[in-house]
Amino acid sequence: MRNFVYVIGSTDDFCDETELRSTYLSGNIGDKNASVYEFDLSESSSITGCGLSEIATLIGQGMAFESWSQDGTYSLLIEK
């Protein structure tokens, strides 16, 4: 089992994906306009033509974009 985190935040609160990543990793994301989606994938998960990290990105985006828009946001996938 591999663990992933998809993090998304507003461009009003973050200047780029690097700042979003460092804020999440420092544990200080709670006071920002951002969301964190944690999920696990089995090593055997597959979609033809996609690697596991691509599958994880698709899942993370699906979870995040239920509430967020791609416009005005930065997002990233982190494997824990």
N, C-alpha and C positions, 0 to 999 in steps of 0.2 A: 504494500500500500504506500502510495506517495501522497504527501500533504501539500496543498497549494493554498495560497492566499491571493485573491484578486483585490486590489486597492484602487479606489477611484476618488478623486477630489476635485474641487472647483478651482478653476484658474484664478479666481478671486483670492484664494487662500494659499496657492502654491505657484511658484514661478516656473517650475518645470517638473518633469518626472523624477529627477534626481532629488529634489526637495521633498516630493511626495514620498519617495522611498526612504529617505533618511528620517523623516518625521515618523513614518510608520515604525521603522526599526528602533527608533528611540523610545517608542511607547507614548508619544505625545500627540497622537492623532485625535484624541477625544475632544479637544477644543477647536478643531477645524471642521470645515464643511467637507466631510469625506465619509466614505463607507468602506467597510472591510468585509469580504466574503471568503470564508474558509470552507474548504471541501477536500475530500480525499478521492483519489483514483486508484484503481487496481492497476498493477503493471500490465495486466492482460487487456485493458481497455483499448478498443481500436475503432478507427474510422479509416476506411481505405484512403490512402494518400496523405494521412496525417500522423505525425509523431505525437507522443504523449503530451509534450508541452503545448503543441498546437491544439490538441483536444482540451487541455486545461484552460487555455486562453478562450476558446469558444464557450466553454461552460461558464467561466468567470464573467465574460461579457454578457452572456445571457442572463445571469443573475443580476448583474449591475444595471443593465439597461432596461430592466423592468421598472426601475425607479429613476434612473438617471438618463440624460441625453449625452451623446458623444460630443456635442457642441459645448464648449466652455469647460471641458474637463481634461484632466490628465489621468491616465490609468496605467496599471502595470500588474504583472503576474510575478509572484515570488514563490519559489519552492522552499518549504520549510525543512 
